Structures are given as C-alpha cells and as structure tokens.
Amino acid sequence: MAVAAVLAAAGCGGDGDVIERAETTTTPAPTSTTVAETTTSEPDGPVVIEVRTERRATEGTDGFAQIVRDTLADPRGWSQAGFEIRITDDAPNVVLVAEGDEVDAICDPYDTGGRFSCQIGPVVALNADRWREATDTWPGTLEEYRQMLVNHEVGHLLGRHHARPACQERGTPAAVMYQQSAGVEGCAPNPWPLPWEIACAARHDEPVAPPYEPDATATCGPDDV
Ligand SMILES: [Zn+2]
C-alpha cells in the first residue's frame, strides 16, 4: 500500500478527532528495527533525529518550516527526553504539510479522512486545514494548536504512543500524546509533553519512525515513572 518511494509504512493519525491507529486490515509493513539508541552518536549523548520540512500546501502555511523548527528546538519539548532533533535538508525523516487528499494518500493505510494528520515510517504528514484553522473545539490559540500538532506527531516519530486519559486530574494540562483535537476532556489544552511523557520517552526503548502499527499501545504511562 506504499504510496511513494519515500514512504515506509505506519504511524498514526495524529491531531485526530479520532482514527489514528486505524482500522484497516492491510498487510502490515515490515517492522522497523531501528531502535532509538542505535542512532546515538555518542554512548551518553542525545539521540540524534534528523528531520527536514516540506511545504506541499502553500496557501496559509507561511512560516511552516520556522514554526516546526522552533517547536522542536523548544526546551519545553522532546529535547528534555534526550532527543536532539536536527533540521537538515537531506534528512531521512520529513515533517510536511499538505492538503487533505494528499495526506490521505501519504498516510494510507491509516484512514486520515481528509481531516487528520499522521506519522507513518519516516513521514509526519500534517493536514493543512488543521494547520490553518485548528479545530472548532480547540480551546487554546492557533499557535498552541500548531505546536501541539507538531509535538504530537513528532512524538509518534520518536516512538511514542497515545496517552489516555487526557490528564490525571481535571483542569490540569492534557498529555501531548492524547488526541487533543478530539477535545480535551476537561483538561487544559497543552502543546508540550508532560513530565511523565518526558520520563517515558527518555527510556529510548521504542523504535523511532515506526511503520504502520494499527494496534500499538503505550507501554509506559504516568504510573510507570
Ligand atoms: Zn496520534
């Protein structure tokens, strides 16, 4: 079901009002064998993940590359978990923004339905409509929504799975790996990984750039750290 040569397979719909780890029965793509530690440049150094950006949808996406760069470099983000995300022109991983029909093709066999985003193999595909307008139910700012979208989908690229429930106590920040586009369940909208999400990610025990894995579930949660 690969759509283009660059696409491996797998990942997740991200900003999803749902879907994400979809419901297709397509034959799974080859399992990724790249575990995070294997990309470490030094034994005790950060795990280096190289990413490039692509603006396939041009309308209303000015500044996309800079926002992605700033979000991934932000000290409130995944860098706290020992990941150094470098933006390079020839990186094997890509964070792109595209119109819904193109995202659907890229994310197949995930069902992104023209609305959702996904991570599949080395590709993070963000839905341009969501980038431009967030969702009707998003209680934060558009800037925060975009940061959440980038951190959620890149979180999948780093091997992170969905968090549930949205938060441990009503009114506290939602986990960034919770599907906040579908609502925040009485939690506060939050674009940044929570301390427990950082602690789980810092274990570096999940393959990066995972392929299509519709049944993937988190093996580390707030009670495990
Ligand atoms: Zn997701």
Residues whose N, C-alpha, C, O or C-beta is under 5 A from the ligand:
A	BS01	ZN	C12 G13 G14 E20
